[in-house]
Amino acid sequence: MSLWRRPPDSGPSFKRQLDRVYQVYTAGFILLVVMLAVLEQLGLSREWISSIFLMVTIGVYAGIGIMSRTTDATEYYVAGRRVPAIYNGMAVGSDWMSAASFMGMAGTLYLTGYNGLAFVMGWSGGYCLVALLLAPYLRKFGQFTIPDFLGERYGGHLPRLLGIAAAILCSFTYVVAQISGVGLITASLTGVAFELGIFLGLGGILVCSFLGGMRAVTWTQVAQYIVIIIAYLVPVLWLSVKQTGVPVPQAIYGFQLEKVTAKERLLTHDPTEVEVRDIYRQRAQELADKLSDPAAAMLADRQQAEERLSRLRQEGASLSQTAAAERQLAMLPRDVDAAVALWTRQKQEADTKSKPLNGMPPHAIPFTGDPQGSLAERREYEESRRNFLALVFCLMVGTAALPHILMRYYTVPDVQEARKSVAWSLLFICLLYFTAPALAVMIKFEVFHGLVGTPMDQLPQWISTWNRVDPALLSVNDVNQDGKLQLNELTIGGDILVLAMPEIAGLPFVISGLVAAGGLAAALSTADGLLLTIASALSHDLYYKMIDPNASTARRVTISKVLLLVVALMAAYVAAQKPADILFLVSAAFSFAAAAFFPALVLGIFWKRANGLAASLGMIAGLAMTFYYMATTQPWLRAVFGITSPVELWWGIQPISAGVFGVPVGFAVIILVSLVSPRPDGATRALVEGIRLPGKAGGAKDDRPL
């Protein structure tokens, strides 16, 4: 294992040693899964299986992190620029397949059907932009970070400072989502509270990135990718065989989708489902009446609750009945604002559950609404299509501009390896992305055919387990009191569907532990990369490049480690507040990255006329536009800033795609300001030409354009 601590070497012998190490690691992990499967059959408890998965995987990651510790700046920031293309591709895949990809993508496809394919198309397409527009040129330029490129390309401290601020904003937003995923998985594995699970998982994040920086993160992420892909593919293949007998889920996708579509038609017209929807429709109307005069409604509710409690006491009701009435009284809103917030949320839930299929669109229908229907249906169709395209755009451009992903292409030996690395990245990522749509359909098949209609007293154990983890993510309410579960009586969040999938499908519990280990690896790997990006921006770009250029290497690395710890604790605190769902936080990070970085990076590489003033103003304008739209339309941000005015969506675009407004503004400002301000100096123009023309700059072996 001294391999990870040896001096920089990117030769064939180094790669052969890596091959041997990770082959042994892969075989060992598979052996662990098989051993736990045998022990489960012999009676090993679920608690022990969960604990072993948690301790062994985090222990391995921690071991790699400790063995890769370093104080050398090049090793700490860019892993010595010696990572072979295939292993950098695996590290990028691990860095990329965050909690949102591993846990959220199939869940989003389950809940939104065809519209969820925007994530698959956007995230996959983004790597085409990375390969064509950014990765080889940034690697040829050298440096350590994206703010580094902005500072050197545009000159002066302002572009670098704005790059630092933007990198911190999008990376911090993203890392909060990952730490939320870590808390969710740790809570499900250990049974501890979500908030405690966050801080337990935080230890696994820090031990990988704190000691060895990019070197430790790189080799840990390779190990984590192996866990991720095994954990994702094994249960999906098993589920495919269980449902169809065919071990190729992508091949049976259409076949299962036909069955799901047929069941959707039955559930839409099922009398008990219609009864449940009518009850929720009535609730929505009652809540609308309360919201029309909240003060009077509050008074009436309190009087009714007090009268009920008094009546139960007079009648000598049981202690449980009296306690329930007391809890109901105590849970009533304390003021009008709290009542309005509560009833608004409850009305939104009731409105959703008053629709067929629990508010989910039919899985195979491209967009909601009807292009041939009424005026309202045509408007809904157009808005749905616009949101789909806007989300694809934001995710593609955001992918191509995420600092923690672009930093990975600084770790390869040369430009040629950077190109190969992008290709490997896309291959490793597509293994999961091409499987997620099939997984979503198979989960929906299991829920529709195996769970809906189950007697309430015979519901599987996983429902109560996940309800204890977070009732907002999974709950059941028999609203029509028929003793059976209807689809609209089930509330299930997209963030837990993949984690709960083995139990939904009735697979052995060892598969549940395996999936949780994969989800934990996905969240940890991305969190490591993001925290390192933030710490590098502060220690290298802010402290070393702007405050103390004479700082020693050891001092810079030490400061980076301290900052990494502080940022991690701050992110854990924010994640514990549950500001929004994981997928929104991730998508917001993509919009921020797209608006702040993409125009400045692309024009900085391909247009010699772009100057520092224009780039700075473009980054500010693009980011400000994106943040303004998000703050005025996203519920949690509106509450943070105290915005009470009615939500006004521009062309119906949802806040998740706010970057669609910021990116064009950024391009326009940079181009216009560059045209009316002085040209960059000759050295800067020569620098741009050197990035794009053939040659040996930046230590490259092959700098030919793509």
C-alpha positions in Angstrom: 0.0 0.0 0.0 3.0 2.3 -0.1 2.0 2.7 -3.7 -0.1 5.7 -2.8 2.8 7.4 -1.0 5.5 6.9 -3.6 7.0 9.9 -5.5 5.2 11.1 -8.6 5.3 8.5 -11.4 2.8 8.0 -14.2 4.5 5.2 -16.1 3.2 1.8 -17.1 4.6 0.1 -13.9 2.6 2.5 -11.7 -0.6 1.7 -13.6 0.1 -2.1 -13.4 0.5 -1.8 -9.6 -2.8 0.1 -9.4 -4.5 -2.6 -11.5 -3.3 -5.3 -9.0 -4.4 -3.3 -5.9 -7.9 -2.5 -7.2 -8.4 -6.0 -8.5 -7.7 -7.4 -5.1 -9.9 -4.7 -3.5 -12.8 -5.6 -5.9 -12.5 -9.3 -5.2 -12.4 -8.6 -1.5 -15.5 -6.5 -1.6 -17.5 -9.1 -3.6 -16.3 -11.8 -1.1 -17.6 -9.6 1.7 -21.0 -9.4 0.2 -21.2 -13.2 -0.5 -20.0 -13.9 3.1 -22.7 -11.6 4.6 -25.3 -13.2 2.3 -24.3 -16.7 3.7 -24.3 -15.4 7.3 -27.8 -13.8 6.8 -29.1 -17.3 5.9 -27.4 -18.6 9.0 -29.2 -16.1 11.1 -27.0 -13.0 11.3 -29.2 -10.0 12.3 -29.9 -7.0 10.2 -28.3 -4.8 12.7 -25.0 -6.7 12.3 -25.2 -6.7 8.5 -25.7 -2.9 8.5 -23.0 -2.3 10.9 -20.5 -4.4 9.1 -21.2 -2.7 5.8 -20.8 0.7 7.4 -17.7 -0.1 9.4 -15.8 -2.0 6.7 -16.4 0.5 3.9 -15.7 3.6 5.9 -12.7 1.8 7.4 -11.3 1.1 4.0 -11.8 4.7 2.8 -10.2 6.0 6.0 -7.2 3.6 5.5 -6.6 4.9 2.0 -6.9 8.5 3.3 -4.4 7.9 6.0 -1.9 6.1 3.8 -2.2 9.0 1.2 -1.5 11.8 3.6 0.8 14.5 2.3 2.0 18.0 2.8 3.3 18.5 -0.7 1.3 21.1 -2.6 1.2 19.4 -6.0 0.2 16.1 -4.4 -2.4 17.8 -2.1 -4.1 19.9 -4.8 -3.7 17.8 -8.0 -2.5 14.3 -6.9 0.9 14.9 -8.4 -0.6 15.1 -11.9 0.0 11.3 -12.3 -3.4 9.7 -12.3 -3.9 7.4 -15.3 -6.9 8.2 -17.5 -9.0 5.1 -16.6 -8.6 5.7 -12.9 -9.3 9.4 -13.2 -12.4 8.4 -15.2 -13.5 6.2 -12.3 -12.7 9.0 -9.8 -14.7 11.4 -11.9 -17.6 8.9 -12.0 -17.5 8.5 -8.3 -17.1 12.3 -7.8 -20.1 12.8 -10.1 -22.4 10.0 -9.0 -23.5 11.9 -5.9 -26.4 11.1 -3.6 -28.6 12.8 -6.2 -27.5 10.4 -9.0 -27.4 7.3 -6.9 -30.4 7.9 -4.7 -32.4 10.7 -6.4 -32.3 9.9 -10.1 -34.4 6.7 -10.1 -36.7 8.2 -7.5 -37.2 11.3 -9.7 -38.0 9.1 -12.7 -40.4 7.1 -10.5 -42.2 10.3 -9.4 -42.1 12.3 -12.7 -41.9 9.6 -15.4 -40.7 10.9 -18.8 -39.9 14.3 -17.5 -37.2 12.8 -15.2 -35.2 11.9 -18.3 -34.1 15.5 -18.4 -31.6 14.6 -15.6 -30.2 11.7 -17.6 -29.9 13.7 -20.8 -28.6 16.9 -19.1 -26.0 15.2 -17.0 -24.8 12.9 -19.7 -24.7 15.6 -22.3 -22.7 17.8 -20.0 -19.7 15.6 -20.4 -19.8 16.1 -24.1 -19.4 19.8 -23.4 -16.6 19.1 -21.0 -14.7 17.0 -23.6 -15.3 19.5 -26.5 -14.9 22.9 -24.8 -13.1 22.7 -21.5 -11.1 19.7 -20.1 -8.2 19.5 -22.5 -7.7 23.2 -22.6 -7.8 23.6 -18.9 -5.3 20.8 -18.5 -3.0 22.3 -21.0 -3.2 25.6 -19.1 -2.1 23.8 -15.9 -2.7 25.5 -12.5 -4.5 23.9 -9.6 -8.1 25.3 -9.6 -10.7 27.0 -11.7 -10.3 30.4 -9.9 -6.6 29.9 -10.8 -7.5 29.8 -14.5 -9.7 32.9 -14.2 -7.1 34.8 -12.3 -4.3 34.0 -14.8 -6.4 34.3 -17.9 -8.1 37.6 -17.1 -5.5 39.2 -14.9 -6.0 41.0 -11.6 -7.5 39.9 -8.3 -11.2 40.6 -9.1 -11.8 37.7 -11.6 -10.0 35.3 -9.2 -12.0 36.6 -6.2 -15.3 36.2 -8.0 -14.3 32.7 -9.0 -13.5 31.9 -5.4 -17.0 33.2 -4.3 -18.8 31.4 -7.0 -16.9 28.1 -6.4 -17.8 28.3 -2.7 -21.4 29.1 -3.4 -22.1 26.2 -5.8 -19.9 23.7 -4.0 -21.4 24.6 -0.6 -24.9 24.2 -1.9 -23.9 20.9 -3.5 -22.1 19.5 -0.4 -25.1 20.3 1.8 -27.1 17.9 -0.4 -24.4 15.2 -0.1 -24.3 15.5 3.7 -28.1 15.3 3.8 -27.7 12.0 1.9 -25.0 10.8 4.3 -27.3 11.5 7.2 -30.2 9.7 5.6 -28.1 6.6 4.8 -26.3 6.5 8.2 -29.7 6.9 10.0 -31.1 3.9 8.0 -28.1 1.7 8.6 -27.6 2.5 12.3 -31.1 3.6 13.5 -29.8 6.8 15.0 -31.6 10.2 14.4 -31.0 11.9 11.1 -29.2 14.8 12.7 -26.8 12.5 14.5 -26.3 10.4 11.3 -25.1 13.6 9.6 -22.3 14.0 12.0 -21.4 10.3 12.2 -21.0 10.3 8.4 -19.1 13.5 8.5 -16.2 11.6 10.1 -16.0 9.4 7.0 -15.9 12.4 4.8 -13.2 14.2 6.7 -10.8 11.3 7.1 -10.5 10.9 3.3 -10.0 14.5 2.4 -8.4 16.1 5.5 -5.1 14.3 5.5 -4.2 13.8 1.9 -6.2 16.3 -0.2 -6.6 15.4 -3.8 -4.3 12.4 -3.6 -6.3 10.8 -0.9 -9.6 11.8 -2.5 -8.6 10.4 -5.9 -7.6 6.9 -4.7 -10.6 6.8 -2.3 -13.0 7.8 -5.1 -11.7 4.9 -7.3 -12.5 2.5 -4.4 -15.8 4.1 -3.9 -16.8 3.9 -7.6 -16.3 0.1 -7.4 -18.7 -0.1 -4.4 -21.1 2.3 -6.1 -21.4 0.4 -9.4 -21.6 -3.0 -7.8 -24.2 -1.8 -5.3 -26.3 -0.3 -8.1 -26.2 -3.0 -10.7 -26.5 -6.1 -8.6 -29.9 -5.4 -7.1 -31.2 -4.1 -10.5 -30.1 -7.2 -12.3 -31.6 -9.4 -9.5 -34.9 -7.4 -9.7 -34.9 -7.8 -13.5 -34.5 -11.6 -13.2 -37.2 -11.7 -10.5 -39.8 -9.8 -12.7 -39.0 -11.1 -16.2 -36.3 -13.8 -16.0 -34.0 -11.6 -18.2 -30.8 -10.3 -16.5 -30.6 -7.2 -18.7 -32.8 -4.5 -17.2 -32.2 -2.1 -20.1 -33.6 -4.7 -22.5 -36.9 -5.3 -20.5 -37.5 -1.6 -19.8 -40.2 -1.2 -22.5 -41.8 -4.5 -21.6 -42.3 -3.5 -18.0 -43.3 0.0 -18.9 -46.3 -1.5 -20.9 -47.4 -3.3 -17.7 -47.0 -0.2 -15.6 -49.0 1.8 -18.1 -51.8 -0.7 -18.1 -51.9 -0.7 -14.2 -52.0 3.1 -14.3 -55.2 3.0 -16.3 -56.8 0.6 -13.8 -55.7 2.7 -10.8 -57.0 5.9 -12.3 -60.5 4.5 -12.5 -60.5 2.2 -9.5 -63.5 3.1 -7.2 -61.5 3.0 -4.0 -58.8 5.2 -5.5 -61.5 7.6 -6.6 -63.0 7.6 -3.1 -59.6 8.5 -1.6 -59.1 11.3 -4.1 -62.5 12.7 -3.3 -61.6 12.8 0.4 -58.4 14.7 -0.3 -60.3 17.1 -2.6 -62.7 17.8 0.2 -59.8 18.4 2.6 -58.2 20.8 0.1 -61.4 22.8 0.0 -61.7 22.9 3.8 -58.1 24.2 4.0 -58.8 26.8 1.3 -61.8 28.0 3.4 -59.5 28.2 6.5 -56.9 30.2 4.5 -59.6 32.7 3.5 -59.9 33.8 7.2 -57.1 32.2 9.1 -57.7 34.1 12.4 -61.3 32.9 12.7 -60.3 29.4 11.6 -57.6 29.2 14.3 -60.1 30.3 17.0 -62.6 27.7 15.8 -60.0 24.9 15.7 -58.8 25.7 19.2 -62.3 25.9 20.7 -63.2 22.5 19.0 -60.0 20.8 20.3 -60.6 22.2 23.9 -64.2 21.1 23.9 -63.2 17.6 22.7 -60.6 17.3 25.4 -63.0 18.5 28.1 -65.7 16.0 26.9 -63.2 13.1 27.0 -62.2 14.0 30.6 -65.8 14.2 31.7 -66.7 10.9 30.1 -63.7 9.2 31.8 -62.0 8.3 28.5 -58.8 6.2 28.5 -55.5 7.8 29.2 -54.4 7.1 25.6 -57.5 8.9 24.2 -57.0 11.9 26.5 -53.2 12.1 25.7 -54.0 12.0 22.0 -56.5 14.9 22.4 -53.9 16.8 24.5 -51.3 16.3 21.8 -53.7 17.5 19.1 -54.4 20.7 21.1 -50.7 21.3 21.7 -49.9 20.9 18.0 -52.3 23.6 16.9 -50.5 26.7 15.3 -49.6 29.4 17.8 -50.1 32.4 15.5 -51.6 33.3 12.2 -48.3 33.1 10.3 -47.7 29.6 11.5 -51.2 28.6 10.7 -51.0 30.0 7.1 -47.7 28.2 6.5 -49.1 24.9 7.9 -52.4 25.0 6.0 -50.7 26.1 2.8 -48.4 23.1 2.9 -51.3 20.8 3.8 -53.4 22.2 1.0 -50.7 21.6 -1.5 -50.4 18.0 -0.3 -54.2 17.5 -0.5 -54.3 19.1 -4.0 -51.6 16.6 -5.1 -53.3 13.6 -3.6 -56.7 14.6 -5.1 -55.2 13.8 -8.5 -55.0 10.4 -10.1 -51.9 8.3 -9.5 -51.0 10.2 -6.3 -50.2 13.3 -8.4 -47.7 11.5 -10.6 -48.0 11.9 -14.4 -48.5 8.7 -16.4 -45.0 7.3 -16.8 -44.9 7.1 -20.6 -46.5 10.4 -21.4 -43.8 12.9 -22.5 -45.3 16.1 -21.0 -48.2 17.0 -18.8 -51.2 18.7 -20.4 -52.6 18.1 -23.9 -51.4 19.9 -27.1 -54.8 19.3 -28.6 -56.9 20.0 -25.5 -58.4 23.0 -23.9 -56.6 26.3 -23.6 -55.4 25.5 -20.0 -54.3 22.0 -21.1 -52.3 23.5 -24.1 -50.7 26.0 -21.8 -49.8 23.3 -19.3 -48.2 21.3 -22.1 -46.1 24.2 -23.4 -44.9 25.0 -19.9 -44.0 21.3 -19.2 -42.0 21.1 -22.4 -40.2 24.4 -21.7 -39.3 23.3 -18.3 -38.0 20.0 -19.6 -35.7 21.8 -22.2 -34.7 24.4 -19.6 -33.6 21.7 -17.1 -31.6 19.8 -19.7 -29.9 23.0 -20.7 -29.0 24.0 -17.1 -27.8 20.5 -16.2 -25.6 20.3 -19.3 -24.0 23.7 -18.9 -23.7 23.3 -15.2 -22.0 19.9 -15.5 -19.4 21.5 -17.8 -18.7 24.3 -15.3 -18.7 22.5 -11.9 -15.3 23.3 -10.3 -14.9 20.0 -8.4 -15.4 18.1 -11.7 -13.1 20.3 -13.8 -10.4 20.1 -11.1 -10.1 16.4 -11.7 -8.7 16.9 -15.2 -5.8 18.8 -13.6 -4.7 15.4 -12.0 -3.8 13.5 -15.3 -0.3 13.6 -16.7 -1.1 15.5 -20.0 -3.8 16.7 -22.4 -4.0 13.4 -24.2 -4.8 11.7 -20.9 -7.4 14.4 -20.2 -9.3 13.5 -23.4 -9.1 9.8 -22.6 -10.2 10.5 -19.1 -13.4 12.3 -20.2 -14.3 9.3 -22.4 -13.7 6.9 -19.5 -15.8 9.2 -17.2 -18.7 9.1 -19.6 -18.5 5.3 -19.9 -18.5 4.7 -16.2 -21.3 7.2 -15.5 -23.5 5.8 -18.3 -23.4 2.4 -16.6 -25.6 3.9 -13.9 -27.5 6.4 -16.0 -28.7 3.8 -18.6 -29.9 1.6 -15.8 -31.8 4.2 -13.7 -34.8 4.5 -16.1 -35.3 0.7 -16.0 -35.0 0.7 -12.2 -37.6 3.4 -11.8 -40.1 1.4 -13.9 -39.4 -1.8 -12.0 -39.8 -0.1 -8.7 -43.2 1.3 -9.9 -44.2 -2.2 -11.0 -43.4 -3.6 -7.5 -45.4 -0.8 -5.8 -48.4 -1.0 -8.1 -48.6 -4.8 -8.1 -47.2 -5.8 -4.7 -47.9 -3.0 -2.3 -51.1 -1.2 -3.4 -54.1 -3.2 -2.1 -52.1 -4.7 0.9 -54.1 -4.8 4.2 -52.9 -2.2 6.6 -52.1 -4.7 9.2 -49.9 -6.7 6.8 -47.7 -3.9 5.4 -44.0 -4.8 5.2 -41.6 -3.8 7.9 -39.6 -1.4 5.7 -42.6 1.1 5.8 -42.4 1.5 9.5 -38.6 1.5 9.4 -38.4 4.4 7.0 -41.3 6.2 8.6 -39.2 6.3 11.8 -36.2 7.7 9.9 -38.3 10.6 8.4 -42.1 10.7 8.3 -41.9 13.3 5.6 -40.2 10.8 3.3 -42.6 7.9 3.9 -46.0 7.7 5.5 -49.2 5.8 5.2 -52.7 7.1 6.1 -55.8 5.0 5.7 -58.1 8.0 4.9 -61.1 6.0 3.7 -60.8 3.5 6.6 -61.2 0.4 4.4 -58.2 -1.3 6.0 -56.3 -1.5 2.7 -53.6 0.6 1.2 -54.5 2.7 -1.9 -51.9 4.4 -4.0 -53.0 7.9 -2.9 -52.7 6.9 0.7 -49.0 6.3 0.3 -46.5 9.2 0.6 -43.0 8.2 -0.5 -40.1 10.5 -1.3 -37.9 10.0 -4.2 -34.8 10.2 -2.0 -35.4 6.9 -0.4 -36.8 4.8 -3.2 -33.4 3.3 -4.3 -32.4 2.7 -0.7 -35.7 1.0 0.0 -35.9 -0.8 -3.3 -34.5 -4.2 -2.2 -37.1 -4.4 0.6 -39.8 -3.2 -1.7 -38.9 -6.1 -4.1 -38.5 -8.6 -1.3 -34.8 -9.2 -1.8 -32.5 -10.4 1.0 -31.5 -7.8 3.5 -27.8 -8.1 2.6 -28.8 -6.4 -0.7 -30.3 -3.5 1.3 -27.0 -3.2 3.1 -25.1 -3.3 -0.2 -27.3 -0.5 -1.7 -26.9 1.6 1.4 -23.1 1.1 1.2 -23.3 2.2 -2.4 -25.3 5.3 -1.6 -23.0 6.2 1.3 -20.0 5.8 -1.1 -21.7 8.1 -3.6 -22.4 10.8 -1.1 -19.0 10.6 0.6 -17.0 10.7 -2.7 -18.8 13.8 -3.9 -18.7 15.5 -0.5 -14.9 14.9 -0.4 -14.4 16.5 -3.8 -16.6 19.5 -3.0 -15.0 20.2 0.4 -11.6 20.0 -1.1 -12.7 22.5 -3.8 -13.9 24.9 -1.2 -10.8 24.5 0.9 -8.5 24.9 -2.1 -10.3 28.0 -3.2 -9.8 29.6 0.2 -6.2 28.4 0.9 -4.6 28.4 -2.5 -6.5 31.1 -4.4 -7.4 33.5 -1.7 -4.7 33.1 0.9 -1.7 32.1 -1.2 -2.4 33.9 -4.4 -3.9 37.1 -3.0 -2.9 37.5 0.7 0.5 35.9 1.3 2.3 34.8 -1.9 5.4 33.9 0.2 3.5 31.4 2.3 5.4 28.0 2.6 3.9 24.9 1.1 3.4 23.3 4.6 1.5 26.4 5.8 -0.8 26.5 2.7 -1.7 22.8 3.1 -2.3 23.2 6.9 -4.6 26.2 6.3 -6.4 24.2 3.7 -7.0 21.4 6.2 -8.3 23.7 8.9 -10.6 25.4 6.4 -11.9 22.1 5.2 -12.8 21.1 8.7 -14.6 24.4 9.3 -16.6 24.3 6.1 -17.5 20.6 6.7 -19.0 21.5 10.1 -20.9 24.4 8.7 -22.3 22.3 5.8 -23.4 19.6 8.3 -25.2 22.2 10.4 -27.1 23.6 7.4 -27.9 20.0 6.2 -29.4 19.3 9.7 -31.9 22.1 9.1 -33.3 20.2 6.0 -33.5 23.3 3.9 -34.8 21.5 0.7 -34.8 18.1 -0.9 -31.5 16.7 -2.2 -32.4 17.0 -5.9 -33.3 20.7 -5.6 -30.1 21.5 -3.8 -28.0 19.7 -6.4 -29.8 21.3 -9.3 -29.4 24.7 -7.7 -25.7 24.1 -7.6 -25.7 23.4 -11.3 -27.5 26.6 -12.1 -25.1 28.6 -10.0 -22.1 26.9 -11.7 -23.5 27.4 -15.1 -24.3 31.1 -14.7 -21.0 32.0 -12.9 -18.4 29.9 -14.7 -19.5 28.6 -18.1 -19.5 32.0 -20.1 -16.2 33.1 -18.5 -14.5 29.8 -19.1 -15.6 29.2 -22.7 -15.0 32.8 -23.8 -11.7 32.8 -21.9 -10.5 29.8 -23.9 -12.0 30.6 -27.4 -12.2 34.4 -27.6 -9.0 36.5 -27.2 -11.1 39.8 -27.0 -12.7 38.8 -23.6 -11.1 40.9 -20.9 -11.0 40.9 -17.1 -13.5 43.6 -16.5 -16.0 42.0 -18.9 -15.5 38.6 -17.3 -16.0 40.0 -13.8 -19.2 41.8 -14.7 -20.5 38.8 -16.6 -20.0 36.5 -13.7 -21.7 39.0 -11.3 -24.6 39.6 -13.7 -25.2 35.9 -14.5 -25.0 34.8 -10.9 -27.2 37.7 -9.7 -29.9 36.9 -12.2 -29.9 33.2 -11.3 -30.0 33.9 -7.6 -32.7 36.6 -7.9 -35.0 34.2 -9.8 -34.4 31.4 -7.4 -34.9 33.5 -4.3 -38.2 34.9 -5.5 -39.7 31.6 -6.7 -38.3 28.8 -4.5 -40.4 28.2 -1.3 -37.5 27.7 1.2 -35.5 30.7 -0.1 -38.7 32.9 -0.2 -39.1 32.0 3.5 -35.5 32.8 4.3 -35.7 36.3 2.7 -39.2 36.9 3.9 -40.8 37.3 0.5 -44.6 37.2 0.7 -45.6 38.5 -2.7 -47.2 36.0 -5.1 -44.8 33.8 -7.0 -44.3 34.9 -10.6 -42.7 32.4 -12.8 -41.1 33.7 -16.1 -42.6 31.7 -18.9 -43.5 29.1 -16.4 -39.9 28.1 -15.7 -39.4 26.4 -12.3 -36.7 27.7 -9.9 -34.7 24.5 -10.4 -33.8 25.8 -13.9 -33.0 29.4 -12.9 -29.6 29.1 -14.7 -31.4 29.3 -18.0 -31.7 33.0 -17.4 -28.3 33.6 -15.9 -26.2 31.9 -18.6 -27.4 34.1 -21.5 -27.0 37.2 -19.4 -23.4 36.2 -18.5 -22.5 35.7 -22.2 -24.2 38.9 -23.2 -22.5 41.0 -20.6 -19.0 39.6 -21.3 -19.3 40.1 -25.0 -20.8 43.6 -24.9 -18.4 44.9 -22.2 -15.4 43.4 -24.0 -16.4 45.1 -27.2 -16.6 48.6 -25.6 -13.6 48.3 -23.3 -9.8 48.0 -24.1 -8.5 44.8 -25.5 -6.4 42.5 -23.3 -2.7 43.0 -23.6 -0.5 41.0 -26.0 0.7 38.5 -23.3 -2.9 37.6 -22.5 -3.8 37.1 -26.2 -0.7 34.9 -26.7 -1.7 32.9 -23.6 -5.2 32.2 -25.2 -3.5 31.2 -28.5 -1.1 28.9 -26.6 -4.0 27.1 -24.9 -5.7 26.4 -28.2 -2.9 25.8 -30.6 -0.7 22.6 -30.9 2.4 22.5 -28.8 3.9 21.3 -25.6 2.6 23.9 -23.3 1.4 23.0 -19.8 3.5 19.8 -19.8 1.3 18.2 -22.4 2.4 15.3 -24.6 -0.3 15.9 -27.1 -2.1 19.3 -27.3 -4.0 18.9 -30.5 -7.5 20.4 -30.5 -10.3 17.9 -30.2 
